[in-house]
Amino acid sequence: MGWDAWITLAVIAAMVVALVSERVAPTVAVTTAVVVLYLVDVVDFDGAFGGLSNAAPVTVAALYVIAGAAEQTGALARGLDGVLGARRPASERRAVWRVSRVAAGGSAFVPNTPLVALMVPSIEQWSRRHGFSSSRVLMPLSYAAVLGGVITILGTSTNLVVNGFLDAAGEEPFGVFSITPVGLPVALAGVAVLVLLSPLLLPRRSTPGDQLGSGREYTIEMVVTAGGGLAGASVADAGFAELDGLSLAAVDRLGQVVAPDADVRLEPGDHLLFTGPIDRIHDLEKVDGLVTTHEELSAPTGPDRSHMFEAVVADTGPLAGHTLKQLGFHERHGATVLAIHRAGDPARGPIGDVVLRGGDVLVLVAEDGFRDRIRDLPDFLVVAPMEASAPVRRPGGRIVQLVVLALLLATGSGLVDLTPASIAGAWALVVTRVVSPTEAVRSVNFNVIALVAMSFGLGAAAAESGLAERFAEVLVDLGDPLGHVGVLVGVMAATLVLTELLSNNAAAALMFPVAAAISTETGTDLRSLALGVLVMASCSFLSPIGYQTNTMVWSIGGYRFSDFTRVGVPLTAVVFATTALVIPLAYPLAT
């Protein structure tokens, strides 16, 4: 190997150490490696930064806009409960099956990272509603979404990275459904492993969200408005007795608590204290002349972007031992407390005067960005969106569904390439005002976009320095006794190791030049090798840091690092074996 290859190897080794230490974000690590290799003249400017002009990051960004529009309008969330099933699963395997089929099927057509982010809150609520911990299904949710991501080219950014490398190498890129003959059997085999083995291998963990629940009894505070149907009416005539599961506990009038006797007449500004399950709050919102405390405090300045959250008060945080009024909670957090739950000892009196305790569950209404603002504060143990937490859904869900359908038909039939079709779909959603330009930009994960773009520089450095060619020679020597199949298995195994150490996009970027060199030397079909790289780079199951969706459910599910390995080892073995068996059947290995 020449000096350039040794330098490239050293830089990549340093990048691996940085990533394994988890002290450096993948985007920063990969970008730094590419910049260093450019500055020491291992790779030229076009090679290092050519990914910025590649179609892959643009396509990924456009797909994020479409996925964001689906979330904003509820086009994906609508019917999710119906697909999961309203009845309680008969067993944990049934629960895993329900979640896995939805995640795998959805991620075939929607990028799996935003899909999992969208599904996690619903899955948590669905689990609690049926009386089992979400830790039993959150890891299968992530793994199934990863598996579904290899069914079509739309499922992961890694698929598009490999497609971009194929295009740059002068090969025909994969169409939307070109990888389905391989990806579908892999996904089915993987889901079968999850259904059969995850209930046995996955330890029982208690999630932070297990402390939350809509079936508990809360103290809920509402406000009587002037000019509404309640002002001047008696408690008996207000119709509260008809509200299922709710009871009026007290009336707070200018700081004086009044017993809710039948003949008490309600006045504008009265704060009514109800007790009951929080999911009945929507029944209260339908009562003419009754609003939440959030609506009372918040002047209407534009479209409603408020969300509802449940938050568990931390024992040692600054909230415990104080009332909401003393804390100036609304001004402090930009959020309004609608209700409070206290296990074993219901909170009594006006919510603002209740002395908070560690473990109290608050129902909050807050604007966009609330969780980002409080993420590093010690006030709460956990903050989780509620089932009804989405902002008011705007019309446009049908347009999103039509755009996705048109995208699939146009690209699947070969009439339009994926990149222009994705851009046209995203543009159509902005032009039709389904999403605003600002919302479109917010829906794009620019860390992923940057990582995709810079991954091409990493691949170019490996190719231009000669490192990829040398690595290819080693793999050929090991796999050559078994012919083209041995070479394919070698490429897949190397990709598997790299994707567990690096990000999936970085692993694909490093292995594609190796696959190209092997194809030239052995005559093995490059598209077949690229497909092996695509599947194994995407299917990372051995650690929580190998794939974004794994990291996403790691803390939410209360998992330990080793939990991913326990389930991931047999899943990886089955996925690897299935891929190695199916690729030679679907694609010719010899050119």
N, C-alpha and C positions, 0 to 999 in steps of 0.2 A: 504493500500500500504506500502511496505517496504521502507527502506532508499534508496536503489538503484533506485527504481521507482521515488521517490521524487527528487533525484539528477538528474536523467535523464530528468524529467519534467522541473526542473529549468534550466538546460543547454539548452534544446530545446526552452524554453521561451526566454532566452537570445539571442539565435540564431535568433528567429523570430524578436525580437526588432532590432537586427543588420541589418537584411535583409530589414525590413520595413523602416528603416532610410535611406536606400540606400547609406550608407557610407562604407559598406563592401561588397566586391564581393561575390556572392553566393558560389563559390568554397572555398574561404577563410573561410567564416562563417561555412559551413558544415564541412570542414576539421578540423577547430579549435574545434568544438563541439565534433567530434569523438575523437580527440587527448585528450581532457580533460576527456571524459568518460573513455578512456583507462587508463589514468594516475591515476584516482581515483578508478580504478579497478572495474568499473561497467561492462565493457565488456573486454574479453580477447583479446590477440593479433590477433588470427585467426578471431575472430568476427569483430574486428575493421578494420583490413586491408585485410580481405579475398577478398574484391571486386577487389583488384589488380590482383588476379589470376582468377577472374571470366571471363566467356566468353563475357559478355556484353560490357565492355569497349574495348576489342580487336575487337569485331564485329563493334562497332561504328566507331573505328579508320579506319578499312578497308573500310567501306562504305564512309567515308570522302575522302579517297584516290580515290575511284571510282568517287565520285562527283567532286573532284578536277580535275581529268583527263577529265571529261566531259566539265568542264569549260575551261580548257587549250586548248582543241582541238575544242571547239565550238560545240560539239556534242549535247548539249542542246540548246545553243543559236541559232544555225542554224534553221531556220524555225519558230522561236518564233514570229516574225512579221507576218508571214503567218497565224499562229494559232490565233493570236490576231485580225488579219484582217487589210487589207490595207485601207479600207474605213472607214470614220469617223462614230463612233457609232451614231445611230439615237437619243439616249437619254442616260442619266446617267445610267439608269438601264441596258441598253445594254452594256455599258462600264464595269459596275461591273460584269455582266454576263460573258463577254469575259475573263476578268482577273481572275475571280473566278474559272471558269472551267479549265483554264490552270494551276492555282496554285494547286487546289485540285487534279486534275489528275496527275500532275507531282510529288507532294509530296507523293503520294501513293507508289512511287517506288524509289524516291530519298529523303534522309533526308531533312526535310523541312527548316532547318536553312540555309544550303548552297544554297538551291534552291531559297529562298527569296533573299539572298544576290546577287545571279546571276541575278534575274529578276528585281530588283529595278531600276538599271540604264536604262534597256530597257523600263520598264513601264514609267519612267519619260520622256524619249524621245518620246515614243508613245503618251503619253498624250499631250505633248507640240505640237507635229506635228499635232494633231487633234484639238488643240485649247481649251483644258480644263485643269484645275489644277490637278496635280497628287494626291493632297490631297483627291480627290473624290474616288480614287481607291487603294491607298496604304494600308489603314487599311483593306479594304476588301481583298486585296492581302494577308496580314498576316493571317487574320482569316481563309480564304479559305485554305491556306497552312496548318494551324493547323488542320482543319477539314479533309483534305485529308490525313494527317499523321496517322489517325486511320483506314484507309481503309485496309492497310496491315501492317505487323509487321516491315517493312523496314522504315516506315515514320518518326519515332521519336526515339530519344535515350531512352525516357521513356518507349516505348513499349519493348525495349530490356532489360531495367532494370527489368520490371515486369516479363519478360520471364526468366531472370536470377534467380529471386526469386522463380519462379515456379520450375525451374530445381533444385535449392538448396533444395527445400522442398520435393523433390521426386515425383513431379507431372510432367506429360508430358507437355513440353513447347508448346506454340502456333506455328503452322507452318506459313509460309508467308501469306497465305490466310485464316487462321483459324478465324481471327477476321473480315473478310470482311462481313459476314452476319449481323454483328452489325454495323461495321464502315461505310459501304456504305450507309445505310439508314440515319445514323446520319449525314454524310457529305452532302447528298442530301438535307436533311431538313435544315441544317445550311446554305448552299449556297442559298436556297430559301429565307431564312430570310434576308440574305445580299442583295440579288437582290431587294427584295420588300421594305425593311425598311431602309437600309443604306442611300439611297438618301434623305430620309425624316428626319432621325435622325442625320446624320452627318453634323455638322456645316460647313460652307464654310470657309476654312482656306487658307491663302496665304503661299505657301511653299517657302523656300529659292530658290529652283530650278526654280520657276516661273520667276525669273529674267533672266534665261538663255533661249537660244533658237537658233536653227540652221536656222530659217527662217529670222533672222535679217541680216543686211548688215555689213560685216566686212572689215577691211583693212588687206589683206593677203600678207605676204612677202615671195618671192621665190628667189632662187639664180641660175644664169646661170653658168654651169660647163664648164671646159675646155674639149675639145674633144667631146662635145655633139653636138646634131643637131642644137642648137641655136647659138652657138658661131660664129660670123661673119655674121649671117643672119640679115636682116632688120626686123623691127617690123611688116611691112606689110606682109613679107614672113613667119613670125613665126607661123601664124595660130591661133593667139589668138582670132580673131573675131569669130572663130568657137566654142569657149567655151561658152556653154549656161549659161547665168546669170552672167558671169564674164566680167570685163573690166579692161584693163591695165591703171592705173591712173598715174604712174610715174616710172622713172628709177633712182635708186640711184647708182651713179658711184663714188666710192671713196669719199663719203660724199657730192657730188654735185648732186642735183636733176635735172634730165633732162626730159623735156616734151617728152612723148612717140609718137613723130611724126612718120609717116609711113616710112620715109627714115632713121631713126636712126638705126644704126647697133649695135647689142648687142655684148658685150665683156664678156669673162670669169670673174666671180666675180661680175658682175652687180647684184644688188638687185632690183627685179621687184615688184612693189606695185600694187596689184590687189584689186578691190572692188567687193563684192558679198557675197552670203550666204556661210557659212563655209562648208556646206556639198558638195560644189563643189571643195574642195581642192584636192579630189582624182582625179578629171579631170586634175588638174595641175600636180600632181605627175606622171601622165602617159605621160607627154610631155617629149620627149627625150632631155636631156641636161638641165633639170630644177629639182632642188631639194629643199627641205625645209631648212630653216635655221638650224633646228635640225640636219639634215644630214650633213650640212656643218661643224657644230661645233663638232659633235660626230664621233670619229674615230671608224670604225668597229672592235670591239674586241671580238665578239662572236654572238650568237643568239640574234635577236632583242627582247628586253623585254620592249620596250617603249609603253607608253599609252598616249592617248590624253584626256585632261581635259578642262572644262570651269571653270574659277574662277572669282568671283566677287570681285573687289578691295574694301577693307574696307575704309569707310570715314575717320576714325580716326587712321588707321594703318600707318605703316612706308612707304608704297609704295606711297600713295597719295602725290602729289606735287613734285614728282621726276620722272626722266626718267629711263628707263631700263638700259641705259649705266651708269648713275650716281650710280645706286643701285648695279651694278655688278650682275644683276638678275640671270644670268646663273650660276655664281659661288656661289651665295647666296643660291639658291634653287635647284640647280642641274636640272633645267628645262629650256626649250627654248620656248619663245613666238612666235607662228606662226602667230597669227592674233589678232586684237583688235576690239571690238565693243563699240561705245559710242552712247547712245540714244540721238537723236535730234541734235547732233553736231558731225558728223563723224570725227574720228581722221585722220589728214592729215600729210604727210611726212613720212620718215623712222620710223618704229616702235620703234627702239631703242632711237629715239629723241623725242618721244611723251611724254609730261608731263602727268602722270597718274592722274586720278580723282577718287574719290569714286564712285562706281557704274559701272566703266568700266569693261567690260567682256573680259578677256584674254583667248585665246585658247593656251594651253600649251602642250608640249610634255615632258614627264618625265619618268624616269625608275621606276622599281618596288620599292615600299616603299615610293613614293612621298607623298601620303596623310598622311601616318603615321608620316613623318618628319615634316609636316607643321601643323599637327592637333592642336597643342597648341600655334601656332603663331598667332598674331593679324593681319596678312597681308591681309587675305581674309575673306569675309563674308561666303562664301560657295565655296566648290570645288566639282564638279560633273563630273563623267566620261561621255564622249561623246559616241554617238551611235557607232562610229567607233573607240572606244578607246581600244578595245581588242588588245593584241599583235598579230603579224602575226600568223595565225593558222597553226599548223603543221599537217602533215598527222597523222591519228590515230583515227579520230572521228568514223570511221566505226568499228574499233577494240573495242572502248569503247561501242558502241551500241551492238556489239556481246557479249561482256562480260556481260553487263546488262541483255541481253536476256537469256544467258546461266545461269546466276544466278537465274533468275526468274523461268526458266524451271526446273532446278535441285532442287531448294528448294521447288517450288510449287508442284512438283510431289512426293516429299518425298524421292528422291534418295539420297540427300545430305543435311546435316544440314546446317543452315544458317551461323554459324561461319566458318567452313572450306570452304564453298563456297565463302564467302566474302573475306577471306584471300587469297584464290586461285585467285579470280578476281583481287584483288589489286596487287598481286605478278605478275600476267600475264601482267598487264599494265606497270609495271616497267621493267620486263624482255624484253618485246617487244619494250622498249624505247618510249612508248607513253608519259610517264612522267619519269623524272629522279628521282633518290632516294631523292635528295634535294627537288624537287617539291612535291614529295609524302609526305615528312615530313611536308612541309609548308602547305599543304592542310588540315592537321589534326588540329582541334580545341582542343588543349590540356586542356583548361579550362573545356570544356564539358567532356573530357575523365576523368579528375581528379574528377569532380563532380559525374559522374556516378560511379566511383570506390568507392569513399568515402561514397556515399549514402548507400551502403550495410552495412557499419559500423554503420550508424545511425539506420538502420532497425534492426541490430543485437542487439544494445543497448536497443532499445525499447522492443524487444522480451525477452532478457535475464534478464532485470531489473524487468519485470512484469508489466511495464507500458502499453504495448500493450494489455495484458490480461485484465487489469482493464478497459481500454478504451473500449474493446470489450464487457465487461459486461454492460457498460452504454448503448452502441448502441443496444445490444440485448434487454435490458429492454424497450428501446424506440420503437424498431421495431417489437418486438415479437408479439404484438396483431395483426399485419398484416401478420404474417407468414414469409416465406422466402422472399417474395417481400418486406415486410417492412424492413427486415434486409438488403437486397440489397440497398434499397433507403437510409438507414441510412449510410451505408458504402460510397455510392456515395456522399452524402451530406457532410460528414466529409472530404472526399478527396477534394471536391470542395473548401471548406473553406481553407484547408491547402495549396492547390496549388496557391491560390491567395496571401497567406502570405509568402510562401516559394517558392523555385524553384520547377518545376514540378517533377524533379527526386527526390528531397528530400521529397516531399509529397508522392510520390509512395513508397519510402523506408520506411516511417513511417507508412503508411496505410496497406502495405502488411502483416506485422506481426499481425496487428489488424484483418485483414480479415482472416488470418490463424487461429487465436484464435476463431473467430466467427464460422468458418466452423467446428472446432472441437466441439464447445459447442452446436451448433444448427443443425448440419448435412447439412448445406447449402453447395452446391458444391463450392469448392475453386476456380476452374477455372472461374466460373460465377462471383464470387466476385472479382477475380483478373481482369477480363475484365472490371467490373465497375470502379475499381481503375485506370486501364489503360486509359480508355476514359476520365474520369473526371480529372485525373492528367494532361493529355495532353491538354485538351480543356479549356485553361485559356483565358477568354475574358474580364474580368472586369477591368483590369488595364494594363498599359504598362509595368509593371515589372514582370508580372506573367509568361511571355513566351518570349524567346529570339527574336522571329520574331516581336513581339509587340514592344519591346524596339528598334529594328532596324529601324522601320518606324516612331517611335515617333517624333524624331526631323526632320527627312527628310520630313515628311508630314506636319510639322508645327502644330501638334496636341497639345491640352491641355490634362492633365490627365483625366479630366471629359469626354472628347470625347469618350474614350474607354468604360467608364461606360454606356453612353447613348446608344451606339450600343450593348455593351456587355450584358446588362441585358436581353433583349428579346432573344438574341442569346443563352445565357446560359440556359434560361428557356426552350427553344425548344430542345436544345441538351440534357439537363437533362431528359426531359419527353420522348424524343425519345429513349434514351438509356435504361431508366427504362422499357419501353414497349417492346423493341426488344430483350433484353438479355434473358428474360424468354422464348421467342419464339425460339431463336437460341440455347440456352443451357439449360439443365435441372437444376433447382435450387436445387433440393433435391438429395443427394448422394444415 
